[in-house]
């Protein structure tokens, strides 16, 4: 069966419950990335029934992710929902800068539109709060972008509840993008309830915890020394073993369903309270094709209970 699309907030914009996260195709931290495979991944996303592409101004030292998206969607713009983010950029030495000033927000939006060769961005996020700029000032820039018709709706990412309140009081938001997965569930306490109360969609990233919950990184896995995942505690020691025990249980449920572990994890995430769409990164077509297989079916209540930690 096909999967019904879900509305972002109260915008009238409907998206698949699985989205393509377009950070990997930028090639900044993912190994073995090339433009041909990246274009094929975007095309496979659309062909698989996923209509939601999530990128950012800073995905790539010079916006490589947005440029590739623009190339692929040139003939099918009306078939996809484009989300991008502003407020973070790289300088000529590839040093990251967090800049939420109104001038920078508006400038980056205009650059993103040019890179993707589109007239309007469907969902535009403030990528992260700038500690040097009150979120109210950043929010005012998004009001300007809405009024100019350059964006259709507004979201924020990596905010706490206080920041959500303050931004929302100036510019109502339709979506919130946090990290969330079966291991990292901190948003359930306060952030998801706030979003539900205000009619805001939760569109989470890292559902597979950088591949750890995809069932392909098992005990004894030998990481490439250049693999950036080694910088995260969850890939070491006791935390890694606890994750492996969860994957062991996922193996059982996946066998019951005739699905892959990754598909079970994404389906679990899609069913969580408040979640509208799940951002799944990919750099190869087969990866997003597998993830798309998380749609069109549901884990049973008994299986969901088995997976509770």
C-alpha positions as CSV (number, residue, x, y, z in Angstrom):
1,X,0.0,0.0,0.0
2,X,1.1,3.6,-0.6
3,X,1.9,5.9,2.4
4,X,-0.4,8.9,2.9
5,X,1.4,12.2,2.9
6,X,1.5,14.4,6.0
7,X,1.0,18.1,6.3
8,X,3.8,20.3,7.6
9,X,2.2,22.3,10.4
10,X,-0.9,24.0,9.0
11,X,0.7,25.1,5.7
12,X,-1.1,23.0,3.1
13,X,2.3,21.5,2.2
14,X,2.2,17.7,2.2
15,X,5.2,15.5,2.4
16,X,6.1,11.8,2.5
17,X,6.9,10.5,6.0
18,X,10.4,9.7,4.8
19,X,12.6,12.5,3.5
20,X,16.0,12.6,1.9
21,X,18.6,14.3,4.1
22,X,21.1,15.8,1.6
23,X,24.1,16.4,3.8
24,X,25.9,13.2,2.7
25,X,25.9,14.2,-1.0
26,X,27.8,17.4,-0.1
27,X,30.8,15.1,0.5
28,X,32.2,17.1,3.4
29,X,32.2,14.3,6.0
30,X,31.1,11.2,4.0
31,X,33.7,9.1,2.3
32,X,33.6,8.1,-1.4
33,X,31.1,10.7,-2.7
34,X,30.8,11.8,-6.3
35,X,28.4,13.9,-8.3
36,X,27.1,11.1,-10.5
37,X,26.1,8.9,-7.6
38,X,24.6,11.9,-5.8
39,X,22.4,12.8,-8.8
40,X,21.3,9.2,-9.1
41,X,20.4,9.2,-5.3
42,X,18.2,12.2,-5.7
43,X,16.5,10.7,-8.8
44,X,16.0,7.4,-6.9
45,X,14.4,9.3,-4.0
46,X,11.7,10.8,-6.2
47,X,11.2,7.5,-8.1
48,X,10.7,5.7,-4.7
49,X,7.8,7.9,-3.7
50,X,9.6,10.3,-1.5
51,X,8.8,13.9,-2.3
52,X,10.7,15.7,0.4
53,X,14.3,16.9,0.0
54,X,16.1,18.5,2.9
55,X,19.3,20.5,2.4
56,X,21.1,23.6,3.7
57,X,23.1,26.6,2.5
58,X,26.1,25.1,4.2
59,X,25.8,21.6,2.9
60,X,29.1,21.7,0.9
61,X,31.8,24.2,1.1
62,X,30.2,26.0,-1.9
63,X,26.7,24.8,-1.7
64,X,27.3,21.5,-3.6
65,X,24.2,19.8,-2.2
66,X,21.8,22.6,-3.3
67,X,23.4,22.8,-6.8
68,X,23.0,19.0,-7.3
69,X,19.3,19.2,-6.2
70,X,18.7,22.1,-8.7
71,X,20.2,20.0,-11.5
72,X,18.0,17.0,-10.8
73,X,14.7,18.7,-10.1
74,X,14.8,21.0,-13.1
75,X,12.1,19.1,-14.9
76,X,10.0,18.0,-11.9
77,X,10.0,21.0,-9.5
78,X,6.2,20.7,-8.8
79,X,6.7,17.1,-7.7
80,X,9.0,17.8,-4.8
81,X,9.0,19.8,-1.6
82,X,12.3,21.6,-0.9
83,X,13.5,22.4,2.6
84,X,16.7,24.3,3.1
85,X,18.3,26.1,6.0
86,X,20.2,29.4,6.5
87,X,22.4,30.9,9.3
88,X,25.5,28.8,8.9
89,X,28.2,29.3,6.2
90,X,31.8,28.5,5.5
91,X,34.6,31.0,4.7
92,X,37.3,30.6,2.1
93,X,39.3,28.4,4.6
94,X,36.3,26.2,5.2
95,X,35.9,27.5,8.7
96,X,32.3,27.3,9.9
97,X,30.5,30.5,10.9
98,X,27.1,30.7,12.7
99,X,25.5,33.9,11.6
100,X,21.8,34.5,12.3
101,X,21.8,38.2,11.5
102,X,18.9,39.4,9.3
103,X,21.2,40.5,6.6
104,X,22.9,37.1,6.4
105,X,19.7,35.2,6.6
106,X,18.2,37.1,3.6
107,X,21.4,36.9,1.6
108,X,21.8,33.1,2.1
109,X,18.1,32.5,1.1
110,X,18.7,34.4,-2.1
111,X,21.9,32.4,-2.8
112,X,20.0,29.1,-2.1
113,X,17.3,30.1,-4.6
114,X,19.9,30.8,-7.3
115,X,21.8,27.6,-6.6
116,X,18.7,25.4,-7.0
117,X,17.3,27.6,-9.8
118,X,13.9,27.8,-8.1
119,X,11.5,30.7,-7.4
120,X,10.4,29.8,-3.9
121,X,11.6,27.6,-1.0
122,X,8.8,25.5,0.4
123,X,10.3,25.3,4.0
124,X,13.1,27.5,5.1
125,X,14.8,26.9,8.5
126,X,17.0,28.9,10.8
127,X,19.7,26.2,10.9
128,X,20.8,27.0,14.5
129,X,20.4,29.8,17.0
130,X,23.3,32.3,16.8
131,X,24.5,33.1,20.3
132,X,25.4,36.6,19.2
133,X,22.0,37.5,17.7
134,X,18.7,37.4,19.6
135,X,16.4,34.8,18.0
136,X,13.8,37.5,17.7
137,X,16.0,39.4,15.2
138,X,16.6,36.3,13.2
139,X,12.9,35.6,13.2
140,X,12.2,39.1,11.8
141,X,14.3,38.2,8.7
142,X,12.1,35.2,8.1
143,X,9.0,37.4,8.2
144,X,10.6,39.5,5.5
145,X,11.2,36.4,3.4
146,X,7.7,35.2,3.8
147,X,6.3,38.6,2.9
148,X,8.5,38.8,-0.2
149,X,7.2,35.4,-1.4
150,X,10.7,33.8,-1.4
151,X,9.7,31.2,1.1
152,X,6.3,29.4,1.8
153,X,6.9,28.4,5.4
154,X,9.3,28.7,8.3
155,X,11.1,26.2,10.5
156,X,13.9,26.1,13.1
157,X,16.5,23.5,14.0
158,X,18.5,22.7,17.1
159,X,16.4,25.0,19.4
160,X,15.4,24.6,23.0
161,X,11.9,25.4,24.3
162,X,12.7,29.0,25.3
163,X,14.2,29.7,21.8
164,X,11.1,28.2,20.2
165,X,8.8,30.4,22.2
166,X,10.8,33.6,21.4
167,X,11.2,32.9,17.7
168,X,7.5,31.8,17.3
169,X,6.3,35.0,19.0
170,X,7.8,37.0,16.1
171,X,7.5,34.6,13.2
172,X,5.1,31.6,13.6
173,X,6.9,28.3,12.7
174,X,5.5,25.3,11.0
175,X,8.4,22.8,11.6
176,X,11.1,22.0,14.1
177,X,14.1,19.9,13.2
178,X,15.9,18.1,16.0
179,X,18.1,15.0,16.3
180,X,16.0,12.0,17.4
181,X,16.3,8.3,17.2
182,X,15.8,5.1,19.2
183,X,18.9,5.9,21.3
184,X,18.6,9.7,21.6
185,X,15.1,10.5,22.7
186,X,15.5,13.6,24.7
187,X,13.0,15.7,22.7
188,X,10.1,13.6,24.0
189,X,10.1,15.3,27.4
190,X,9.4,19.0,26.5
191,X,10.1,19.7,22.8
192,X,7.6,17.3,21.2
193,X,4.8,18.4,23.6
194,X,5.5,22.1,22.8
195,X,5.3,21.3,19.1
196,X,2.1,19.4,19.5
197,X,0.6,22.3,21.5
198,X,1.5,24.8,18.8
199,X,0.7,22.7,15.7
200,X,4.3,22.4,14.7
201,X,5.6,19.4,12.8
202,X,8.7,17.6,14.1
203,X,11.0,16.5,11.2
204,X,13.9,14.7,12.8
205,X,17.4,13.9,11.6
206,X,19.8,11.1,12.5
207,X,17.0,8.4,12.8
208,X,19.7,5.7,12.1
209,X,22.3,7.4,14.2
210,X,24.8,7.7,11.4
211,X,24.3,4.1,10.4
212,X,24.6,2.5,13.8
213,X,20.9,1.6,13.8
214,X,20.9,0.4,10.2
215,X,22.2,-3.0,11.3
216,X,25.4,-2.7,9.2
217,X,27.8,-1.7,12.0
218,X,28.1,-4.7,14.2
219,X,30.4,-5.7,17.1
220,X,34.0,-5.9,15.9
221,X,33.4,-3.4,13.0
222,X,36.7,-1.9,11.9
223,X,36.2,1.8,11.2
224,X,38.3,3.7,8.7
225,X,40.5,6.1,10.8
226,X,39.2,9.0,8.7
227,X,35.5,8.1,9.6
228,X,34.0,11.0,11.4
229,X,31.7,8.8,13.3
230,X,34.5,7.9,15.7
231,X,34.1,11.3,17.2
232,X,30.8,10.3,18.8
233,X,30.7,8.5,22.2
234,X,28.0,6.1,21.0
235,X,30.5,4.4,18.8
236,X,32.7,3.4,21.7
237,X,32.6,1.2,24.8
238,X,29.5,0.6,26.9
239,X,27.3,2.9,24.8
240,X,28.2,1.0,21.6
241,X,27.4,-2.4,23.3
242,X,24.0,-1.1,24.5
243,X,23.3,-0.1,20.9
244,X,24.3,-3.5,19.7
245,X,21.9,-5.1,22.1
246,X,19.1,-3.0,20.6
247,X,20.2,-4.0,17.1
248,X,20.0,-7.6,18.3
249,X,16.3,-7.1,19.1
250,X,15.8,-5.2,15.9
251,X,17.1,-8.3,14.0
252,X,14.3,-10.3,15.5
253,X,11.5,-7.8,14.6
254,X,13.0,-7.3,11.1
255,X,12.9,-11.1,10.5
256,X,9.2,-11.2,11.6
257,X,8.3,-8.4,9.2
258,X,10.4,-9.5,6.3
259,X,12.1,-6.0,6.4
260,X,15.6,-4.8,6.9
261,X,16.7,-3.4,10.3
262,X,16.9,0.1,8.8
263,X,13.3,-0.1,7.5
264,X,12.1,-1.2,11.0
265,X,13.9,1.7,12.7
266,X,12.5,4.3,10.3
267,X,9.0,2.8,10.5
268,X,9.3,2.9,14.3
269,X,10.3,6.6,14.1
270,X,7.5,7.4,11.7
271,X,5.0,6.1,14.3
272,X,6.3,8.2,17.2
273,X,4.1,10.9,18.6
274,X,4.6,14.2,16.9
275,X,6.8,13.0,14.1
276,X,5.7,14.2,10.6
277,X,8.7,13.1,8.5
278,X,12.0,11.3,9.1
279,X,15.2,12.6,7.4
280,X,17.3,9.8,6.1
281,X,20.7,10.6,4.6
282,X,22.0,8.7,1.6
283,X,24.8,9.0,-0.9
284,X,23.9,6.0,-3.1
285,X,20.5,5.2,-4.8
286,X,20.2,1.8,-3.1
287,X,20.4,3.4,0.3
288,X,17.4,5.7,-0.2
289,X,15.5,2.9,-2.0
290,X,15.9,0.7,1.0
291,X,14.8,3.5,3.3
292,X,11.7,4.2,1.2
293,X,10.7,0.6,2.0
294,X,9.9,1.8,5.5
295,X,6.7,3.3,4.1
296,X,3.5,1.6,3.3
297,X,3.2,-0.7,6.4
298,X,3.2,-0.5,10.2
299,X,4.9,-2.3,13.1
300,X,2.3,-4.0,15.3
301,X,1.7,-2.8,18.8
302,X,3.4,-5.9,20.1
303,X,6.5,-5.3,18.0
304,X,6.6,-1.6,19.2
305,X,6.5,-2.9,22.8
306,X,9.4,-5.3,22.1
307,X,11.5,-2.4,20.9
308,X,10.9,-0.1,23.9
309,X,14.1,0.4,25.8
